[in-house]
Amino acid sequence: MSAILLGDAFWSPQDPSKSVPQFILEDEIPLLHLYHQQFKTGASMVRTPTRQSSAAYLKPLGLLDRIEAVHNIAVQSAKHTQEQGDFDCLVAAVMAPPSPDFEGRTEAALEHELAEPVIYMIDKGADIMILEGFSDWDQFETALKVLKSVNQVPLPTSAFFRPKQADLETIQRLFVFGEALELEAVGLELTLSDAAKLRRADLPSDLAFGLQILGGGEPVELDRAVERLWELGPTLMLGGEGFSQASWDQLSSRLSQAQGSKDGQSMAAQ
């Protein structure tokens, strides 16, 4: 089995009184440090912290006129860190669900909210697009269609869906949709215990499959979870919302060790 591409951990400001857009705009140095930390810990991909940076989120903060700057800085800082450190990694621009008041807006306004940040991030040199945080299928489908319409490069796209439960019908629907839109990969956002319940046979095709590990869920023994995840063989794994940096570092380290062990056994067999 090929190595699992291990990405970064989900990040949010340590200061609960400060929004992510404010963090990005106030001082670029902490953002550079954030990216550098993820690259140094072995992440093969880092995500821009742009989950809540659309116009509808920025307006109540008085930052609507800074929407382009927010997304430019988010990508440029990651690219600068990548290039200065000569890291062999990817910079992923995050496209997230619309703000909670999306139901009060027209379809055209919703599509504009979703598309505008994506255009800025593509223009600034993002290597890949990632959709995440979607638990409503209609929003998920709309976002992917919007992205496809503005992604003229086109950048590879991975789309993560957060289901209420990871049943076979949802997985089948996700794969069919991903293949129809020619996505690079599809994925699920699940707790570690739920992710460990999946089996390779549950995946309906060879389309690349990813996981974001969320916080919460049932208690699960780490070594057993790593064994299950290794058998599942996801192409990409990320630390998701609510899953602490420390927990992600521990899990990704165990997965890397498992990869090293498998590689050693393969060489011995030869």
Salt bridges, closest charged atoms under 4 A:
ASP8 OD1 - ARG47 NE 2.77
GLU26 OE1 - LYS18 NZ 3.06
ASP101 OD1 - ARG105 NH1 2.70
GLU113 OE1 - ARG105 NH2 1.93
GLU116 OE1 - HIS112 NE2 3.38
ASP127 OD1 - LYS79 NZ 2.96
GLU132 OE1 - ARG47 NH1 3.03
GLU132 OE2 - ARG51 NH2 2.92
GLU141 OE2 - LYS145 NZ 2.88
GLU189 OE1 - ARG51 NH2 3.94
GLU189 OE1 - ARG162 NH2 2.93
ASP194 OD1 - LYS197 NZ 3.61
GLU218 OE2 - LYS197 NZ 3.67
ASP223 OD1 - ARG254 NH1 2.20
GLU227 OE2 - ARG224 NH1 3.11
GLU231 OE1 - ARG228 NH1 3.85
GLU241 OE1 - ARG51 NH1 2.89
GLU241 OE1 - ARG162 NH2 2.97
